[in-house]
Amino acid sequence: MADEKKEVSTIEVKEKDVNGLVNEVRELAEKKDKDCLDKAKEAKLDARLDAMEKSNQELMLKLANEEKVKEKMQEDFDVFVKKMTRLPAGASESKSDEIAENYKKSFNDFVQKKISQEEMLRKSSEYIQKKGYSVDFNTAGGFLVSPEFSTEIIKKITEISPIRSLARVKSIVKSSTKIRRRETLPTAFWVGERKETTKSNATYGLRELTPKKLGASADVTLELLLSSDFDMKSEVSADVAEAFALSEGIAYTTGNGVEKPFGFMQDADVEIVNSGSASAITGDGIVDLATALKTGYNGIYLLNRTTLGEVKKLKDGNGRYIWVSGGDLASGNPSTINGYPYMEIPAMADVAANAFPIAFADLKRGYQIVDRQLMFMAQTDNKLVSDGAQEFIFFKMTDGLTVLPEAIKKQKVAA
């Protein structure tokens, strides 16, 4: 019994006590007249100091391990309180509370060093046995302990084209809308004295946009509707909205106009500027692309993430990189390409021969989006009877069209 007390007291020696003892011995050694100490005594003193330093390091390691054990016991304690306070078969509520309270008291005693680590482990084992089941084996009770789930669903990033934030957007209530566009200016003539002015009128045209229908449907079983930790109706709606944004972003960029919007990169009236290389983009070609747009338009570069990586390597004719980091986004200074801002459009093509990987455009002037219905959801009840699932149907009606081709320039990878 005395040996056990001695061991406990040794464990409780503080780091500062050991270090203080080491320093005291060293100070005494320094104060001694070295001439009075023979070589044997010096060697003996050094050996004692080395032994004490070793003990100090061992104590530090033991204290560190003890702290880790304490943290592990705290984790176990949290699990016990949360997962194992349920009553075993035949046990009363008061008895279960008493067992849990005894365990809490033992754990507090361990933290306060009133009981040893070995004693705490023994009491933990007894606690599990008194509860009548174990989480280590499914058949012994593990099946009774529910796993803890996160309150969120981890979702992959969906790269969506931000065309809506760049183009002009209009909501309509009818089946279509027509946009008037001036096609040509009247011609001005120099007129001499007493000469008649040549007649010339401006010409106008109409561009019609008829919203196309984008749809999606999803089945959710009755069991999932009743048992899921999430509001499945909201989850499905959010996922479909994200899918709609992905699909329409692609259509606004490269759509062919067949039952979908007509993308600005597909418009034959948009001017093409070659890159200057049959297989790559070039710094000079990107400068030429911006130069092709009339002064007065607020053009920005449009390209995907992969192409942007290629652009960052390019230099102009003077050997300067054409991509410049803004460095201070908080002050409204974004990074630029050739001095102009840019936007990543995932639907843009990658760099390849004869591809169109970059555009320089003022979409606010050049591209029109119309929405008739942002998103409509319907749910059917009849299918629930046949196969035990609730069907959610979603629709969105939207269209897009280039209304001013001269506000957009696109680059082709070609010499």
DOGU-300993 format. One record per residue (C-alpha): residue number from 1; residue in three letters; x, y negated, z negated. Coordinates in steps of 0.001 Angstrom, whole numbers, plus 500000, padded with zeros to 6 digits. Layout:
# residues N
+-----+------+--------+--------+--------+
|  nr | rest |      X |      Y |      Z |
+-----+------+--------+--------+--------+
| NUM |  Ala |      X |      Y |      Z |
...
+-----+------+--------+--------+--------+
//
This chain:
# residues 415
+-----+------+--------+--------+--------+
|  nr | rest |      X |      Y |      Z |
+-----+------+--------+--------+--------+
|   1 |  Met | 500000 | 500000 | 500000 |
|   2 |  Ala | 502866 | 497640 | 499110 |
|   3 |  Asp | 504516 | 498413 | 502433 |
|   4 |  Glu | 501343 | 497476 | 504308 |
|   5 |  Lys | 501154 | 494111 | 502480 |
|   6 |  Lys | 504790 | 493500 | 503267 |
|   7 |  Glu | 504164 | 494205 | 506962 |
|   8 |  Val | 501170 | 491846 | 507051 |
|   9 |  Ser | 503163 | 489068 | 505384 |
|  10 |  Thr | 505945 | 489547 | 507938 |
|  11 |  Ile | 503491 | 489198 | 510804 |
|  12 |  Glu | 502172 | 485979 | 509336 |
|  13 |  Val | 505596 | 484295 | 509269 |
|  14 |  Lys | 505290 | 481124 | 511267 |
|  15 |  Glu | 507620 | 480185 | 514088 |
|  16 |  Lys | 508757 | 477033 | 512260 |
|  17 |  Asp | 509754 | 479060 | 509151 |
|  18 |  Val | 512086 | 481286 | 511137 |
|  19 |  Asn | 513564 | 478400 | 513110 |
|  20 |  Gly | 514021 | 476451 | 509876 |
|  21 |  Leu | 515923 | 479313 | 508282 |
|  22 |  Val | 518194 | 479609 | 511310 |
|  23 |  Asn | 518936 | 475893 | 511297 |
|  24 |  Glu | 519616 | 475923 | 507525 |
|  25 |  Val | 522205 | 478662 | 507840 |
|  26 |  Arg | 523850 | 476903 | 510782 |
|  27 |  Glu | 524004 | 473615 | 508843 |
|  28 |  Leu | 525588 | 475345 | 505840 |
|  29 |  Ala | 528144 | 476937 | 508111 |
|  30 |  Glu | 529039 | 473583 | 509639 |
|  31 |  Lys | 529450 | 471948 | 506199 |
|  32 |  Lys | 531829 | 474636 | 504950 |
|  33 |  Asp | 535459 | 473957 | 505203 |
|  34 |  Lys | 536475 | 476106 | 508166 |
|  35 |  Asp | 539871 | 476666 | 506644 |
|  36 |  Cys | 538190 | 478576 | 503788 |
|  37 |  Leu | 536499 | 480974 | 506102 |
|  38 |  Asp | 538514 | 483791 | 507474 |
|  39 |  Lys | 537817 | 485437 | 510789 |
|  40 |  Ala | 535908 | 488290 | 509172 |
|  41 |  Lys | 533477 | 485919 | 507439 |
|  42 |  Glu | 532946 | 483931 | 510660 |
|  43 |  Ala | 532192 | 487108 | 512564 |
|  44 |  Lys | 529783 | 488228 | 509837 |
|  45 |  Leu | 527999 | 484865 | 509865 |
|  46 |  Asp | 527705 | 484880 | 513677 |
|  47 |  Ala | 526288 | 488384 | 513572 |
|  48 |  Arg | 523702 | 487304 | 510996 |
|  49 |  Leu | 522714 | 484277 | 513084 |
|  50 |  Asp | 522388 | 486419 | 516215 |
|  51 |  Ala | 520225 | 488890 | 514337 |
|  52 |  Met | 517983 | 486114 | 513053 |
|  53 |  Glu | 517635 | 484623 | 516533 |
|  54 |  Lys | 516667 | 488038 | 517882 |
|  55 |  Ser | 514056 | 488356 | 515162 |
|  56 |  Asn | 512799 | 484914 | 516039 |
|  57 |  Gln | 512313 | 485878 | 519681 |
|  58 |  Glu | 510616 | 489114 | 518688 |
|  59 |  Leu | 508278 | 487184 | 516428 |
|  60 |  Met | 507436 | 484721 | 519196 |
|  61 |  Leu | 506663 | 487602 | 521520 |
|  62 |  Lys | 504509 | 489239 | 518855 |
|  63 |  Leu | 502600 | 486016 | 518237 |
|  64 |  Ala | 502033 | 485599 | 521958 |
|  65 |  Asn | 500733 | 489161 | 522265 |
|  66 |  Glu | 498547 | 488632 | 519235 |
|  67 |  Glu | 497017 | 485558 | 520894 |
|  68 |  Lys | 496265 | 487589 | 524016 |
|  69 |  Val | 494626 | 490280 | 521904 |
|  70 |  Lys | 492544 | 487599 | 520196 |
|  71 |  Glu | 491398 | 486262 | 523581 |
|  72 |  Lys | 490515 | 489773 | 524729 |
|  73 |  Met | 488575 | 490363 | 521522 |
|  74 |  Gln | 486714 | 487089 | 522102 |
|  75 |  Glu | 485726 | 488290 | 525588 |
|  76 |  Asp | 484574 | 491602 | 524163 |
|  77 |  Phe | 482663 | 489808 | 521440 |
|  78 |  Asp | 480835 | 487659 | 524013 |
|  79 |  Val | 479916 | 490785 | 525963 |
|  80 |  Phe | 478654 | 492520 | 522828 |
|  81 |  Val | 476494 | 489569 | 521803 |
|  82 |  Lys | 475047 | 489149 | 525290 |
|  83 |  Lys | 474671 | 492726 | 526485 |
|  84 |  Met | 474514 | 495026 | 523479 |
|  85 |  Thr | 472123 | 493469 | 520993 |
|  86 |  Arg | 469232 | 495442 | 522447 |
|  87 |  Leu | 467701 | 497981 | 520125 |
|  88 |  Pro | 468569 | 501671 | 520541 |
|  89 |  Ala | 465749 | 504172 | 520475 |
|  90 |  Gly | 464230 | 504445 | 516981 |
|  91 |  Ala | 466132 | 501486 | 515494 |
|  92 |  Ser | 464387 | 498612 | 513799 |
|  93 |  Glu | 464961 | 494999 | 514735 |
|  94 |  Ser | 466243 | 494089 | 511266 |
|  95 |  Lys | 468724 | 496983 | 511317 |
|  96 |  Ser | 470044 | 495919 | 514730 |
|  97 |  Asp | 470459 | 492335 | 513537 |
|  98 |  Glu | 472358 | 493559 | 510484 |
|  99 |  Ile | 474783 | 495561 | 512639 |
| 100 |  Ala | 475399 | 492579 | 514906 |
| 101 |  Glu | 475943 | 490223 | 511956 |
| 102 |  Asn | 478439 | 492604 | 510360 |
| 103 |  Tyr | 480386 | 492737 | 513591 |
| 104 |  Lys | 480383 | 488924 | 513861 |
| 105 |  Lys | 481734 | 488671 | 510310 |
| 106 |  Ser | 484495 | 491168 | 511067 |
| 107 |  Phe | 485508 | 489258 | 514156 |
| 108 |  Asn | 485670 | 485972 | 512214 |
| 109 |  Asp | 487818 | 487696 | 509585 |
| 110 |  Phe | 490180 | 488843 | 512318 |
| 111 |  Val | 490466 | 485320 | 513768 |
| 112 |  Gln | 491267 | 484000 | 510281 |
| 113 |  Lys | 493846 | 486797 | 509802 |
| 114 |  Lys | 491925 | 488298 | 506893 |
| 115 |  Ile | 492018 | 491714 | 508553 |
| 116 |  Ser | 494590 | 493260 | 510890 |
| 117 |  Gln | 494298 | 493855 | 514601 |
| 118 |  Glu | 494063 | 497608 | 514042 |
| 119 |  Glu | 491199 | 497123 | 511588 |
| 120 |  Met | 489331 | 494933 | 514068 |
| 121 |  Leu | 489692 | 497534 | 516819 |
| 122 |  Arg | 488371 | 500194 | 514465 |
| 123 |  Lys | 485346 | 498090 | 513550 |
| 124 |  Ser | 484671 | 497439 | 517242 |
| 125 |  Ser | 484620 | 501163 | 517918 |
| 126 |  Glu | 482245 | 501714 | 515003 |
| 127 |  Tyr | 479974 | 498962 | 516264 |
| 128 |  Ile | 479618 | 500609 | 519674 |
| 129 |  Gln | 478863 | 503953 | 518066 |
| 130 |  Lys | 476229 | 502437 | 515749 |
| 131 |  Lys | 474524 | 500831 | 518691 |
| 132 |  Gly | 474047 | 504326 | 520057 |
| 133 |  Tyr | 475269 | 503838 | 523599 |
| 134 |  Ser | 478322 | 502909 | 525629 |
| 135 |  Val | 478924 | 500849 | 528746 |
| 136 |  Asp | 481940 | 502958 | 529691 |
| 137 |  Phe | 479806 | 505811 | 531024 |
| 138 |  Asn | 476641 | 505281 | 533035 |
| 139 |  Thr | 474867 | 508303 | 531586 |
| 140 |  Ala | 475698 | 507176 | 528037 |
| 141 |  Gly | 474084 | 503817 | 528476 |
| 142 |  Gly | 475902 | 502028 | 531258 |
| 143 |  Phe | 472784 | 502155 | 533395 |
| 144 |  Leu | 471010 | 500147 | 530703 |
| 145 |  Val | 473368 | 497191 | 531010 |
| 146 |  Ser | 472456 | 494879 | 533897 |
| 147 |  Pro | 475334 | 493270 | 535799 |
| 148 |  Glu | 475550 | 489503 | 535686 |
| 149 |  Phe | 474984 | 487794 | 539025 |
| 150 |  Ser | 476011 | 484335 | 540173 |
| 151 |  Thr | 473269 | 481764 | 540555 |
| 152 |  Glu | 474384 | 480986 | 544093 |
| 153 |  Ile | 474860 | 482837 | 547366 |
| 154 |  Ile | 478283 | 482599 | 548971 |
| 155 |  Lys | 477842 | 481558 | 552599 |
| 156 |  Lys | 480288 | 481234 | 555450 |
| 157 |  Ile | 480871 | 477836 | 557003 |
| 158 |  Thr | 478723 | 477205 | 560071 |
| 159 |  Glu | 480385 | 474813 | 562481 |
| 160 |  Ile | 477573 | 472552 | 563655 |
| 161 |  Ser | 477937 | 469862 | 566313 |
| 162 |  Pro | 477146 | 466425 | 564868 |
| 163 |  Ile | 475543 | 465263 | 568102 |
| 164 |  Arg | 472473 | 463935 | 566281 |
| 165 |  Ser | 474611 | 461481 | 564349 |
| 166 |  Leu | 476202 | 460205 | 567566 |
| 167 |  Ala | 473305 | 460071 | 570049 |
| 168 |  Arg | 470083 | 458101 | 570010 |
| 169 |  Val | 467211 | 460063 | 568450 |
| 170 |  Lys | 463494 | 459455 | 568866 |
| 171 |  Ser | 460420 | 461224 | 567465 |
| 172 |  Ile | 457345 | 461627 | 569643 |
| 173 |  Val | 453820 | 462964 | 569120 |
| 174 |  Lys | 452907 | 463775 | 572717 |
| 175 |  Ser | 454127 | 466615 | 574894 |
| 176 |  Ser | 456751 | 464483 | 576661 |
| 177 |  Thr | 458213 | 461020 | 576920 |
| 178 |  Lys | 459554 | 458986 | 579830 |
| 179 |  Ile | 462484 | 456643 | 579568 |
| 180 |  Arg | 462881 | 453749 | 582014 |
| 181 |  Arg | 466337 | 453184 | 583369 |
| 182 |  Arg | 467690 | 450487 | 585624 |
| 183 |  Glu | 469410 | 452235 | 588474 |
| 184 |  Thr | 470976 | 449284 | 590347 |
| 185 |  Leu | 471430 | 445555 | 589945 |
| 186 |  Pro | 470230 | 443035 | 592487 |
| 187 |  Thr | 472999 | 441915 | 594831 |
| 188 |  Ala | 474247 | 438354 | 594537 |
| 189 |  Phe | 475306 | 436470 | 597719 |
| 190 |  Trp | 477288 | 433365 | 598367 |
| 191 |  Val | 475014 | 430942 | 600164 |
| 192 |  Gly | 476065 | 428026 | 602281 |
| 193 |  Glu | 474246 | 424749 | 602549 |
| 194 |  Arg | 470813 | 425093 | 604128 |
| 195 |  Lys | 471259 | 428854 | 604416 |
| 196 |  Glu | 468636 | 431374 | 603349 |
| 197 |  Thr | 469360 | 433711 | 600397 |
| 198 |  Thr | 469353 | 437388 | 601231 |
| 199 |  Lys | 466657 | 439223 | 599304 |
| 200 |  Ser | 467811 | 441907 | 596848 |
| 201 |  Asn | 465953 | 443595 | 594028 |
| 202 |  Ala | 467028 | 445785 | 591170 |
| 203 |  Thr | 465850 | 449374 | 591283 |
| 204 |  Tyr | 464501 | 451399 | 588406 |
| 205 |  Gly | 463883 | 455007 | 587603 |
| 206 |  Leu | 462351 | 457240 | 584972 |
| 207 |  Arg | 463916 | 460053 | 583003 |
| 208 |  Glu | 461454 | 462459 | 581428 |
| 209 |  Leu | 462148 | 464509 | 578332 |
| 210 |  Thr | 459870 | 467404 | 577453 |
| 211 |  Pro | 460686 | 468983 | 574078 |
| 212 |  Lys | 461653 | 472625 | 574341 |
| 213 |  Lys | 460663 | 475152 | 571691 |
| 214 |  Leu | 463301 | 476665 | 569448 |
| 215 |  Gly | 462046 | 479610 | 567408 |
| 216 |  Ala | 463080 | 482116 | 564768 |
| 217 |  Ser | 461325 | 484703 | 562624 |
| 218 |  Ala | 462276 | 486760 | 559608 |
| 219 |  Asp | 460661 | 489607 | 557677 |
| 220 |  Val | 460856 | 489675 | 553886 |
| 221 |  Thr | 459552 | 492774 | 552156 |
| 222 |  Leu | 457030 | 492541 | 549355 |
| 223 |  Glu | 459537 | 494131 | 546977 |
| 224 |  Leu | 462102 | 491428 | 547757 |
| 225 |  Leu | 459555 | 488651 | 547386 |
| 226 |  Leu | 458564 | 489933 | 543953 |
| 227 |  Ser | 461950 | 491020 | 542614 |
| 228 |  Ser | 464550 | 488618 | 544030 |
| 229 |  Asp | 466346 | 486198 | 541738 |
| 230 |  Phe | 465942 | 483566 | 544452 |
| 231 |  Asp | 463017 | 481799 | 546046 |
| 232 |  Met | 463164 | 483826 | 549248 |
| 233 |  Lys | 460883 | 481479 | 551131 |
| 234 |  Ser | 463265 | 478594 | 550456 |
| 235 |  Glu | 466332 | 480704 | 551210 |
| 236 |  Val | 464963 | 481875 | 554561 |
| 237 |  Ser | 463903 | 478325 | 555445 |
| 238 |  Ala | 467363 | 476955 | 554647 |
| 239 |  Asp | 469085 | 479652 | 556704 |
| 240 |  Val | 466791 | 479082 | 559685 |
| 241 |  Ala | 467326 | 475318 | 559501 |
| 242 |  Glu | 471071 | 475936 | 559670 |
| 243 |  Ala | 470613 | 478305 | 562618 |
| 244 |  Phe | 468470 | 475703 | 564401 |
| 245 |  Ala | 471132 | 473027 | 563889 |
| 246 |  Leu | 473761 | 475370 | 565330 |
| 247 |  Ser | 471679 | 476242 | 568408 |
| 248 |  Glu | 470587 | 472712 | 569228 |
| 249 |  Gly | 474144 | 471376 | 568814 |
| 250 |  Ile | 475332 | 473843 | 571441 |
| 251 |  Ala | 472423 | 472974 | 573763 |
| 252 |  Tyr | 472954 | 469197 | 573466 |
| 253 |  Thr | 476575 | 469775 | 574504 |
| 254 |  Thr | 476535 | 472550 | 577118 |
| 255 |  Gly | 472857 | 473469 | 577622 |
| 256 |  Asn | 471723 | 474129 | 581210 |
| 257 |  Gly | 468246 | 472614 | 580802 |
| 258 |  Val | 466408 | 475937 | 581308 |
| 259 |  Glu | 464004 | 476176 | 578358 |
| 260 |  Lys | 466570 | 474228 | 576359 |
| 261 |  Pro | 468058 | 470695 | 576355 |
| 262 |  Phe | 470412 | 469629 | 579123 |
| 263 |  Gly | 473870 | 469117 | 577647 |
| 264 |  Phe | 475883 | 466012 | 578466 |
| 265 |  Met | 478885 | 468132 | 579492 |
| 266 |  Gln | 476736 | 469818 | 582177 |
| 267 |  Asp | 475540 | 466607 | 583811 |
| 268 |  Ala | 476972 | 466344 | 587327 |
| 269 |  Asp | 476625 | 462555 | 587241 |
| 270 |  Val | 479191 | 462265 | 584438 |
| 271 |  Glu | 482555 | 461220 | 585852 |
| 272 |  Ile | 485433 | 463714 | 585696 |
| 273 |  Val | 488997 | 462683 | 584844 |
| 274 |  Asn | 491726 | 465265 | 585412 |
| 275 |  Ser | 494219 | 466020 | 582654 |
| 276 |  Gly | 497243 | 465862 | 584940 |
| 277 |  Ser | 498148 | 469527 | 584444 |
| 278 |  Ala | 496616 | 472665 | 585912 |
| 279 |  Ser | 496778 | 474529 | 582597 |
| 280 |  Ala | 497037 | 472018 | 579748 |
| 281 |  Ile | 495969 | 468658 | 578422 |
| 282 |  Thr | 498506 | 465831 | 578421 |
| 283 |  Gly | 499031 | 462633 | 576496 |
| 284 |  Asp | 498807 | 460525 | 579630 |
| 285 |  Gly | 495671 | 462358 | 580713 |
| 286 |  Ile | 493942 | 461534 | 577423 |
| 287 |  Val | 494902 | 457893 | 577803 |
| 288 |  Asp | 493504 | 457938 | 581356 |
| 289 |  Leu | 490245 | 459420 | 580055 |
| 290 |  Ala | 489652 | 456487 | 577708 |
| 291 |  Thr | 490657 | 453990 | 580370 |
| 292 |  Ala | 487945 | 455324 | 582685 |
| 293 |  Leu | 485177 | 454116 | 580337 |
| 294 |  Lys | 484034 | 450550 | 580868 |
| 295 |  Thr | 484930 | 447918 | 578292 |
| 296 |  Gly | 481912 | 447278 | 576109 |
| 297 |  Tyr | 481096 | 450879 | 575367 |
| 298 |  Asn | 482053 | 452192 | 571935 |
| 299 |  Gly | 483764 | 455350 | 573062 |
| 300 |  Ile | 485097 | 458113 | 570846 |
| 301 |  Tyr | 486895 | 461329 | 571717 |
| 302 |  Leu | 484846 | 464526 | 571452 |
| 303 |  Leu | 486681 | 467856 | 571162 |
| 304 |  Asn | 486693 | 471047 | 569152 |
| 305 |  Arg | 489009 | 471983 | 566301 |
| 306 |  Thr | 491357 | 474079 | 568460 |
| 307 |  Thr | 491791 | 471353 | 571040 |
| 308 |  Leu | 492421 | 468815 | 568286 |
| 309 |  Gly | 495342 | 470957 | 567171 |
| 310 |  Glu | 496792 | 470704 | 570674 |
| 311 |  Val | 496220 | 466953 | 570818 |
| 312 |  Lys | 498165 | 466418 | 567603 |
| 313 |  Lys | 501274 | 467681 | 569401 |
| 314 |  Leu | 500987 | 465303 | 572346 |
| 315 |  Lys | 502904 | 462084 | 573028 |
| 316 |  Asp | 502222 | 459203 | 575373 |
| 317 |  Gly | 504559 | 457958 | 578114 |
| 318 |  Asn | 506656 | 456139 | 575523 |
| 319 |  Gly | 507217 | 459239 | 573402 |
| 320 |  Arg | 504792 | 458263 | 570617 |
| 321 |  Tyr | 502313 | 460740 | 569170 |
| 322 |  Ile | 498824 | 459827 | 570330 |
| 323 |  Trp | 497232 | 461209 | 567155 |
| 324 |  Val | 497716 | 458914 | 564169 |
| 325 |  Ser | 496603 | 459727 | 560639 |
| 326 |  Gly | 494379 | 457073 | 559106 |
| 327 |  Gly | 495916 | 457559 | 555688 |
| 328 |  Asp | 493182 | 455676 | 553821 |
| 329 |  Leu | 489740 | 457121 | 554533 |
| 330 |  Ala | 488275 | 455424 | 551451 |
| 331 |  Ser | 488913 | 452053 | 553071 |
| 332 |  Gly | 487233 | 453131 | 556291 |
| 333 |  Asn | 490398 | 453806 | 558274 |
| 334 |  Pro | 489955 | 457192 | 559982 |
| 335 |  Ser | 492586 | 459032 | 561945 |
| 336 |  Thr | 492684 | 458160 | 565628 |
| 337 |  Ile | 493614 | 459537 | 569022 |
| 338 |  Asn | 495136 | 456918 | 571300 |
| 339 |  Gly | 493780 | 454275 | 568917 |
| 340 |  Tyr | 490189 | 455520 | 569119 |
| 341 |  Pro | 488205 | 457567 | 566575 |
| 342 |  Tyr | 487280 | 461147 | 567337 |
| 343 |  Met | 484701 | 463719 | 566289 |
| 344 |  Glu | 484957 | 467500 | 566204 |
| 345 |  Ile | 482279 | 469133 | 568366 |
| 346 |  Pro | 482504 | 472934 | 567931 |
| 347 |  Ala | 480558 | 473590 | 571146 |
| 348 |  Met | 483208 | 471919 | 573310 |
| 349 |  Ala | 485354 | 474268 | 575405 |
| 350 |  Asp | 488875 | 475348 | 574503 |
| 351 |  Val | 491821 | 474249 | 576614 |
| 352 |  Ala | 492058 | 476419 | 579742 |
| 353 |  Ala | 492477 | 475984 | 583471 |
| 354 |  Asn | 489460 | 474192 | 585015 |
| 355 |  Ala | 487788 | 473858 | 581598 |
| 356 |  Phe | 486354 | 470626 | 580155 |
| 357 |  Pro | 487756 | 470481 | 576611 |
| 358 |  Ile | 487549 | 466741 | 575922 |
| 359 |  Ala | 485061 | 463937 | 576476 |
| 360 |  Phe | 485281 | 460229 | 575784 |
| 361 |  Ala | 481803 | 458888 | 575290 |
| 362 |  Asp | 479406 | 456416 | 573755 |
| 363 |  Leu | 476580 | 458859 | 573100 |
| 364 |  Lys | 474496 | 456183 | 571390 |
| 365 |  Arg | 474084 | 454621 | 574808 |
| 366 |  Gly | 474482 | 457686 | 576984 |
| 367 |  Tyr | 472522 | 460561 | 575432 |
| 368 |  Gln | 468914 | 460721 | 574233 |
| 369 |  Ile | 467411 | 463280 | 571834 |
| 370 |  Val | 463659 | 463530 | 571299 |
| 371 |  Asp | 461899 | 465544 | 568603 |
| 372 |  Arg | 458245 | 466471 | 568628 |
| 373 |  Gln | 458377 | 468689 | 565567 |
| 374 |  Leu | 461390 | 468797 | 563244 |
| 375 |  Met | 460586 | 472272 | 561899 |
| 376 |  Phe | 457307 | 474106 | 561566 |
| 377 |  Met | 456872 | 477246 | 559468 |
| 378 |  Ala | 454024 | 479752 | 559538 |
| 379 |  Gln | 453632 | 482959 | 557572 |
| 380 |  Thr | 451525 | 485916 | 558557 |
| 381 |  Asp | 449499 | 488007 | 556134 |
| 382 |  Asn | 448299 | 490741 | 558464 |
| 383 |  Lys | 451728 | 492317 | 558842 |
| 384 |  Leu | 451998 | 492665 | 555088 |
| 385 |  Val | 449258 | 495254 | 555257 |
| 386 |  Ser | 450886 | 497352 | 557971 |
| 387 |  Asp | 454514 | 497627 | 556893 |
| 388 |  Gly | 454717 | 495889 | 553531 |
| 389 |  Ala | 456601 | 492814 | 554754 |
| 390 |  Gln | 455820 | 489121 | 554941 |
| 391 |  Glu | 456777 | 487545 | 558274 |
| 392 |  Phe | 457956 | 483947 | 558344 |
| 393 |  Ile | 457893 | 482234 | 561736 |
| 394 |  Phe | 459718 | 478976 | 562422 |
| 395 |  Phe | 459526 | 476594 | 565367 |
| 396 |  Lys | 461199 | 473361 | 566307 |
| 397 |  Met | 460548 | 471288 | 569417 |
| 398 |  Thr | 463366 | 469123 | 570720 |
| 399 |  Asp | 465012 | 468025 | 573951 |
| 400 |  Gly | 468143 | 466194 | 575001 |
| 401 |  Leu | 469185 | 464473 | 578211 |
| 402 |  Thr | 471935 | 462235 | 579532 |
| 403 |  Val | 470209 | 458903 | 580181 |
| 404 |  Leu | 473280 | 456832 | 581042 |
| 405 |  Pro | 476013 | 458947 | 582679 |
| 406 |  Glu | 478490 | 456078 | 582974 |
| 407 |  Ala | 478728 | 455931 | 579159 |
| 408 |  Ile | 480330 | 459392 | 579189 |
| 409 |  Lys | 483589 | 460600 | 580711 |
| 410 |  Lys | 484770 | 464208 | 580602 |
| 411 |  Gln | 488199 | 465622 | 581235 |
| 412 |  Lys | 488967 | 468643 | 583345 |
| 413 |  Val | 492127 | 470685 | 582893 |
| 414 |  Ala | 493444 | 470175 | 586397 |
| 415 |  Ala | 496370 | 468490 | 588136 |
+-----+------+--------+--------+--------+
//
